[in-house]
Amino acid sequence: MNKGNKSDFVTVYKAQGKLDAESIKGFLEAQNIPAYLDINALGQIYGLTVGDLGEVGVMVSKKDETRARELLVAMEGGEFEDEVLVGAPLTLVPSVGDEDVEEDHRRRVLFLCTGNSARSQIAEAVVNHFLAKEWVAFSAGSEPSGFVHPMAAKVIRNFGLEHQGYSKPIDEFLGQEFDMVITMCDSAREVCPLWLKKGPIIHLGFSDPALFDGTDEQKLQVFKDTYEAIKATVISYLEDL
């Protein structure tokens, strides 16, 4: 952290992983509040040994603390949905005597498929956009490809959704609990780890659009059709719960 005396700064947000922290840092800086990451060394060691992401604090100067907290609470309420990643739950650090900061009580859903490059990424983006007040969505793969399919990313953008997801293994969520786990392909359903089976697990299968063989225009249309099918099915299912 390249700044002055650390005692002049306060932590206003605690993230599980650098990606989450970077998104909050970017949000605050977009509101003209300089922010810094303070990575907990013990958290990093823990992450390397058990698969957790490690704790990362987002810090601001004391003079910006009040404004930063106000913005983060407003963000949690959905006022900045177009400006910040909502794929991770907000974990505010309450001030002493501050009773206005509330915990995130949204339900958590994890979407699983094989590569975590298309279907589960689309589902995560759809839920975090259309059901942001009730649900927070995540995604992972049984055999992650390591990238988000370019056409999946393009379709998500073309439909006006903000999404900064990345392809990752199921074990990245080891130790976390979900209100719902949704598998989106047969292979993910078959290898769903035992530690995820503490809550409801359902299967909503969709064909992999990346397997379609055709022109780029035809492929893009298949991805659009997959997006529409996932949106209609997943939103309808979660709204009925």
N, C-alpha and C positions, 0 to 999 in steps of 0.2 A: 504494500500500500504506500504509494508515493505522496505523502502529505505531511502536515506538521504534527504537533503533539497529539498522540492518539486520544488523550483525555479530553480533547476539544471536540470529539465526535461521539455520536451515540448510535447504537444499533436500532433500527426501526423495523427490520424484517429479518426473519431467519428462514433460509431456504434449505431444502434437501437437494443439494447438487448445484453445480456452477451455472447450468443452463437456466434454471429457475431464477437464480440470483441475478444473472446478467439481464434477464428480461425485466426485472423490477428496477434494476439500476438504469436501464435504458429508458424506462417509463418516467422515472423521477427526473432524469436529465432532460427529457423532452419537455418537462414542466419547469425547466431552468433551475433545478436543484442539483448541484453536484453531488454525486454519490460514489461510494467506494466499496469494494468487496473485502471482507475480513474473513479469510478462510481459516476455520478451526483446524489446527494441525492434528489434534486428536481425532476429530471427525474424519479427516482424510485417511489416517491410519486405519481407523475402524472400517471405512469404506473399502480399503484395499484388502482387508482380511475377511469381511463377511458379506461384501457385495452391496453395502449401503452406499449412497451417493456422498455422504459426508455433509456436515453442516457448514453453510456459508452465510455469514451475516452481511447485510447491506447497511452501510453506515452513512450518515449525513452529519454536517456540522450542527452544533447545538442551536445555532440561530435559525436553522432550517427545520428543526425537529417538528415543531407544531404543524407547519405547513405540509411537511412530508407525510405525517400521520393522517392529516385531513384528506390528502390526496389518495393515500392507500385505502382508507375507509371508503371513499367515494368510488374508487376502482372496484373494491369488493362488491359494492352495490350496483355495479354494471354501468356506471357513468362513462367509463373509458374503454368499452369493449372493443372499439376499433383501433385502439392505440397500444394494447398490451396483451401479451400472451395470457390466456385464461386457462391453459391446459394444466396448471398446477394450482393447488389450493393455497389461498392466502394465509400466511402465518404471521400476523402482526405481533410485535413485541409491545405489550401494554406499558404505559407510563404508570408510575406510582400514583394511585388515586384516580386513574383514568378509567371510568366505568362506561365510556361510550364505545370503546373498541370491542367488537363482538367476534367470537370465533366463527369460522366457516362451517355452517351446519348443512351444506349441500351434500347430497348423497354421491358416492364415488362409484364409477363404473370403469371396468377394464375390458378393452376389446383385444382379442387375441386372434392372430392368423399366423401363417407360416413365416413369411418374410417380413411382415410389418412394414411393407412398402407401399401398399395401395388401399386395400379394403379397410383395414383397421385404422389407417391414417385418416381416411375419409370419414369413418364413423366418429373418430375422436374429434375431428374438426366440426362436424355437423352438430354433435351434442354440445360442445363448448360454445357454439354460436347460437343455436336455437333454444337450448334448454339451460343456459348459463345460470339462471337463478335457482334452479332446482338440482342440477347435476354438475359434476366436474368429471371429465372423461380423460382416460389415459389409454395407451395402446402399447402392445409388445408383440414379439414374434417367437415362435418355437424354434425357428432357424432364421434369425434376422439377417436380412440382406445387407444391412449397413447403409442403406440409402432409401430415400423416398422416391418412388417412381416419378420421373419428370411429368408424365401426363396426369398422374394423380394430383401432383402439386399444381399443375396448370388448371385443371378442372376446379379444384378447391378455390383458387384465386379468381377464376372466371365467374364463379357463383358468388363472389363477394365475401368470402370467409377469410379471416385471419388465422393462419396456422403456422407454427414454427416447430412442428414435430420432427422426430428423428427415429430411425430404425434402431431398436434395442431389444435385448433378450428379456424373457420373463423374469429371470432372476434379479433384474434391476429393482424389482418391487418386492423382493424377499422381506418378510416381516411386516409388510403393509396389509391392511384389511380393506376389503371392498364390499359395498352393498350389493353389487351385481358383477358377475363376470360373464361376458358374452363371447363365445367362440364363433368365428366366421368362416372356418373351413374345417373339413373333417380331420386333417392331420393335427390341427391345434386342439381339437376336442379330445383326440386320443392321447395326446401327451401332456394334457393339462396337469401340472404338478399337484401333489397331494396337499401342499400347504395353502393352495388357493381354494381348496374345496370346503372351507369353513362356512362359506355363504352360498347363495343361489348361483348356479351356473346354468346358463341356457345356451342353445345353439341356434344361431340365425345364419344359415349358410348362403353364400353368394359366390358365383363363379369368379375366378381370378381374371380380371380384364387384361392383365399383362400377358396372358397366354394366347390372346386372340391374334391371329395372323392375318394381316391385311395392310392396306395403305395407311399412312399416318392419319389421314382424314377419317378412315373407317375405325382405326384404333381409338382416336379421340372420342368418336361417337360412342363407342363401347364403354369408355371410361365415364362419359356423361350419363349413359344409361345406368351404369353401376352406381354412380353417385345418387341419382334420383331414386333408385330402388332402396339403397341403404338409408337415405333420408326418410323416405316414407315408412319403411318397416321399423327402423330403430326408434324414431321419434314417437310413432304410434305406440310401440311397446312400452317405452319408458314413461310416457304420459299416462298410461293406463295403470301403472303400478301404484 
